[in-house]
């Protein structure tokens, strides 16, 4: 299955290079490019992309505000932040706002393409060197006595393990033989129990607990 990809970045040369990179994959189809967040909101309506690769720092409307606007409008398009910023606050805010990935522009081309393909297939991806940053950010919820982990039901643990593997709701539903709606309910309860605001945070918490 081919995923339709929209590029949102204010650097023309980077957009061109990224377009050429996408052309190397049989699973990704480049459908358009815009240079700011306002253009992204319009392009989503006209181009109907499955995946957006969005820069964080842009004029007019930055990546974070664009992501928040897309979430508020009920759009289901998956958004990956593709940026130079490895600041902890930027990473956490983007993931909590609903980004399904946070990748750095200085990654090797082959690795970047592999991560983009993984996101297109429903997984969650974060640049490897940012995982320790996320772990530190969540260290206050380490649950040293294991009480929080023990409070989870068997089904919640199964779904948490699936999140740790980067699986989407659809993939989890197929894996566990339950409906996607049921998965959504379990994920919502998990985030509340773990006191986190995104699937990625829950996934990192699970990895820290050895649930892989």
KAWOCOR-V887421 format. One record per run of one state. SS is the DSSP state (a for helix, b for strand, c for the rest). FROM is the first residue (numbers start at 1). TO is the last residue. If there is no record, write none. Layout:
ss=(SS SS)
from=(FROM FROM)
to=(TO TO)
This chain:
ss=(c b c a c b c a c b c a c b c a c b c a c b c a c a c a c a c a c a c a c)
from=(1 3 9 12 23 28 35 37 48 51 55 63 73 78 84 88 97 101 105 109 121 125 127 128 138 139 142 147 151 154 165 169 177 180 195 199 209)
to=(2 8 11 22 27 34 36 47 50 54 62 72 77 83 87 96 100 104 108 120 124 126 127 137 138 141 146 150 153 164 168 176 179 194 198 208 212)
